[in-house]
Amino acid sequence: MDVLQETNLGFLGSKRTGKVRDIYERNGKLVLITTDRHSSFDRIIAHIPWKGQVLNQVSAWWFERTRDIVPNHVLAIPDPNVTIARKCTTLPIEAVVRGYLTGVTDTAAWTRYAAGERIFGGAVLADGMRKNQKLPHPLFDPTTKEAAHDRTLTPEQMIAEGFVSREMFDRIKVAALALFARGQDVAARNGLILVDTKYEFGIDADGTLVLIDEIHTPDSSRYWQLDSYAERFAEGQEPQYFDKEFLRLWFRDHCDPYRDATLPPAPPDLVQELSRRYIAMYEQITGMKFRYGESPILPRIERNLKSLAF
């Protein structure tokens, strides 16, 4: 099956390579090509068919439905895997918004709450809450964006360390909470709970706050099934969700993915199942049938980009 592992489109100029996206800059615009790379353990562990198209098109779908809240960087979607975007100065914070007390990582709300923390983004949570419980209201709980590692700081610390000004922090918070409210409302209509997410913002040449990167994708956001949440929470069960962890767990069980120079190839059946789940996520999030892009993917992208005058 055709997968998009990488691009090398010399006619676009020099390339920066992210975990998932290849990024070109041309005439003051960014060409963001979302590949099928799947990263975990700080490295690429597999290539998942159609994942890049799903991520790019889910973002495009949400960008269109939130542009009345805050401007975004999208100029055009000339290909299922490609976004042409305005170049902005990226702000060095991840605007995390949480609607539920959940998660297992060190920076997750539940991990921190279980360890005794009660202040999240300047808000104070009561004692006695349970894992996966709905928060009294969505919390703005940002982290820094740093080369070494991201940190969860209080608003005062973030401002004092010069990541953003007080005025910019407040602008980001208002925009992020409004985007999350829209996301939860739209998701609920399609039988989903938007549990938590993260946004990235930039500033354009006019000083306007702009939503950049991606929005409400399966990689940047956590979704649960709405119809089973209340019963499962009451019974102390984990919510029903689209599980993407099974491939990561396979690697953890079959090698040392942090230390081994070469990883074993991902099992084809697990790759295909993960591809199927990404497509299922696209269809439930958007309420639309997934339409497979024309193959082979790379010649299609090159043809679509060469046809643009930019």
GIZIVEN-V712090 format. One record per pair of residues at least 4 apart in sequence whose ideal C-beta (glycine too) atoms are under 8 Angstrom apart, sorted by the first residue. I is the first residue (numbers start at 0). GAP is how many residues later the second one is. Records with the same first field share a line. If there is no record, write none. Layout:
BEGIN
I: GAP ; GAP
END
This chain:
BEGIN
0: 48
1: 47 ; 293 ; 294 ; 295
2: 33 ; 44 ; 45 ; 46 ; 294
3: 29 ; 31 ; 32 ; 43 ; 48 ; 77 ; 293 ; 294 ; 297
4: 30 ; 31 ; 32 ; 42
5: 11 ; 16 ; 29 ; 31
6: 8 ; 15 ; 26 ; 28 ; 291 ; 294
7: 7
8: 6 ; 15 ; 24 ; 292 ; 293 ; 296
10: 294 ; 295
11: 12 ; 14 ; 19 ; 293
12: 11 ; 12 ; 13
13: 10 ; 11
14: 7 ; 8 ; 9
15: 6 ; 7 ; 8
16: 5 ; 6
17: 4 ; 5
18: 18 ; 20 ; 25
19: 14 ; 15 ; 17 ; 19 ; 32 ; 35 ; 199
20: 11 ; 12 ; 13 ; 14
21: 10 ; 11 ; 13
22: 7 ; 8 ; 9 ; 10
23: 6 ; 7 ; 9
24: 4 ; 5 ; 6 ; 62
25: 5 ; 284
26: 283
27: 59
28: 46 ; 55 ; 56 ; 57 ; 58 ; 281
29: 43 ; 54 ; 55 ; 56 ; 57
30: 51 ; 52 ; 53 ; 54 ; 274
31: 24 ; 50 ; 51 ; 52 ; 53
32: 19 ; 48 ; 49 ; 268
33: 18 ; 19 ; 21 ; 22 ; 47 ; 48 ; 49
34: 12 ; 17 ; 46
35: 11 ; 12 ; 13 ; 14 ; 15 ; 16
36: 7 ; 10 ; 15
37: 6 ; 7 ; 8 ; 9 ; 10 ; 13 ; 209 ; 236
38: 4 ; 5 ; 6
39: 5 ; 207 ; 208 ; 211 ; 217
40: 4 ; 207 ; 210 ; 216 ; 217
41: 216
42: 214 ; 220
44: 202 ; 203 ; 206 ; 212 ; 218 ; 221
45: 201 ; 220 ; 225 ; 228
46: 224
47: 223 ; 226 ; 227 ; 230
48: 222 ; 223 ; 226
49: 4 ; 225 ; 228 ; 229 ; 240 ; 242 ; 243
50: 4 ; 223 ; 224 ; 227
51: 4 ; 29
52: 4 ; 27 ; 28 ; 239 ; 240
53: 4 ; 163 ; 164 ; 224 ; 225 ; 227 ; 228 ; 236
54: 4 ; 159 ; 162 ; 163 ; 164
55: 4 ; 21 ; 24 ; 25 ; 26 ; 27
56: 4 ; 20 ; 23 ; 225 ; 229
57: 4 ; 156 ; 158 ; 159 ; 160 ; 223 ; 224 ; 227 ; 228
58: 4 ; 24 ; 155 ; 156 ; 157 ; 158
59: 4 ; 14 ; 17 ; 23
60: 4 ; 224 ; 225 ; 227
61: 4 ; 121 ; 153 ; 154 ; 155
62: 4 ; 9 ; 11 ; 148 ; 152
63: 10
64: 117 ; 121
65: 4 ; 6 ; 113 ; 116 ; 117 ; 145 ; 149
66: 4 ; 5
68: 106 ; 109 ; 110 ; 113
69: 105 ; 108 ; 109 ; 139 ; 140 ; 141
70: 133 ; 137 ; 138 ; 139 ; 140
71: 138 ; 139 ; 140 ; 143
72: 12 ; 13 ; 15 ; 129 ; 137 ; 138 ; 139
73: 9 ; 10 ; 11 ; 12
74: 9 ; 10 ; 11
75: 7 ; 8 ; 232
76: 5 ; 6 ; 7
77: 4 ; 6 ; 226 ; 227 ; 229 ; 230
78: 214 ; 221 ; 222 ; 225 ; 226
79: 213
80: 212 ; 216 ; 220
81: 219 ; 222 ; 223
83: 224 ; 226
84: 127
85: 118 ; 124
87: 114 ; 115 ; 116 ; 122 ; 124
88: 113 ; 114 ; 115
89: 55 ; 110 ; 111 ; 112 ; 122
90: 72 ; 73 ; 77 ; 81 ; 109 ; 110 ; 111 ; 112
91: 52 ; 53 ; 54 ; 71 ; 72
92: 49 ; 50 ; 51 ; 52 ; 65 ; 70 ; 71 ; 79 ; 108
93: 48 ; 49 ; 50 ; 51 ; 56 ; 104 ; 105 ; 106
94: 45 ; 47 ; 77 ; 78 ; 80 ; 81 ; 103 ; 104 ; 105 ; 106
95: 44 ; 45 ; 46 ; 47 ; 100 ; 101 ; 102
96: 41 ; 42 ; 43 ; 44 ; 79 ; 80 ; 82 ; 83 ; 99 ; 100 ; 101 ; 102
97: 11 ; 22 ; 37 ; 40 ; 41 ; 43 ; 97 ; 98
98: 35 ; 36 ; 39 ; 40 ; 81 ; 85 ; 94 ; 95 ; 96 ; 97
99: 9 ; 32 ; 33 ; 34 ; 35 ; 93 ; 95 ; 96
100: 8 ; 9 ; 12 ; 24 ; 28 ; 29 ; 30 ; 31 ; 32 ; 33 ; 34
101: 6 ; 7 ; 8 ; 29 ; 30 ; 93 ; 94 ; 120
102: 4 ; 5 ; 6 ; 7 ; 8 ; 93 ; 119
103: 4 ; 6 ; 7
104: 6
105: 5
106: 4 ; 5 ; 36 ; 43 ; 45
107: 4
108: 4 ; 11 ; 30 ; 32 ; 87
109: 4 ; 21 ; 22
110: 4
111: 5 ; 8 ; 40
112: 4 ; 5 ; 7 ; 12 ; 16
113: 17
117: 6 ; 7 ; 8 ; 9
118: 4 ; 5 ; 6 ; 35
119: 5 ; 19 ; 21
120: 18 ; 19 ; 20 ; 21 ; 34
121: 18 ; 32 ; 33
122: 14 ; 16
124: 4 ; 10 ; 11
128: 4
129: 103
131: 101 ; 106 ; 107
132: 100
134: 4
137: 39 ; 42 ; 43 ; 46
139: 33 ; 36 ; 37
140: 11
141: 10 ; 11 ; 13 ; 16 ; 30 ; 31 ; 34
142: 7 ; 8 ; 9 ; 10
143: 6 ; 7 ; 9 ; 14 ; 17 ; 19
144: 5 ; 55
145: 4 ; 5
152: 4 ; 5 ; 8 ; 10
153: 4
154: 4 ; 14
155: 4
156: 4
157: 5 ; 6 ; 11
158: 4 ; 5 ; 6 ; 7 ; 10
163: 4 ; 5 ; 8
164: 4
165: 4
166: 4
167: 4 ; 41
168: 4
169: 4
170: 4 ; 38
171: 4 ; 29 ; 37
172: 4
173: 4
174: 4 ; 24 ; 26 ; 34 ; 36
175: 4 ; 23
176: 4
177: 4
178: 4 ; 20 ; 32 ; 36
179: 4 ; 14 ; 17
180: 4
181: 4
182: 4 ; 11 ; 14 ; 32 ; 33 ; 38
183: 4 ; 9 ; 10
184: 4
185: 4
186: 5 ; 6 ; 7 ; 29 ; 36 ; 39 ; 98
187: 4 ; 5 ; 38
188: 98
189: 94 ; 95 ; 96 ; 97
190: 34 ; 35 ; 36 ; 93
191: 31 ; 32 ; 33 ; 34 ; 92 ; 93
192: 30 ; 31 ; 32 ; 33 ; 36 ; 46
193: 22 ; 27 ; 28 ; 29
194: 26 ; 27 ; 28 ; 29 ; 44
195: 25 ; 26
196: 18 ; 19 ; 23 ; 24 ; 25
197: 22 ; 23
198: 12 ; 14 ; 16
199: 11 ; 12 ; 13 ; 14
200: 8 ; 9 ; 10 ; 11
201: 7 ; 8 ; 10
202: 4 ; 5 ; 6 ; 7
203: 4 ; 6
210: 4
212: 7
213: 5 ; 6
214: 5
215: 4 ; 5 ; 69
216: 4
217: 5 ; 24 ; 26 ; 60 ; 63 ; 64 ; 67
221: 19
222: 18 ; 19 ; 58 ; 62
223: 5 ; 15 ; 16 ; 17
224: 4 ; 14 ; 15 ; 16
227: 4 ; 11 ; 12
228: 4 ; 10 ; 11
229: 4
230: 4
231: 5 ; 6 ; 7 ; 8
232: 4 ; 6
241: 35 ; 38 ; 39
242: 34
243: 4 ; 30 ; 33
244: 4
245: 4 ; 24 ; 27 ; 28
246: 4 ; 19 ; 23 ; 24 ; 27
247: 4
248: 4
249: 4 ; 16 ; 17 ; 20
250: 4 ; 6 ; 12 ; 13 ; 15
251: 5
253: 10
254: 5 ; 8 ; 9
255: 4
256: 6
265: 4 ; 5
266: 4
267: 4
268: 4
269: 4
270: 4
271: 4
272: 4
273: 4
274: 4
275: 4
276: 4
277: 4
278: 4 ; 11
279: 4
280: 4
281: 4 ; 6 ; 8
282: 4 ; 5 ; 6 ; 7
292: 4 ; 7
293: 6
294: 5
295: 4
296: 4
297: 4
298: 4
299: 4
300: 4
301: 4
302: 4
303: 4
END
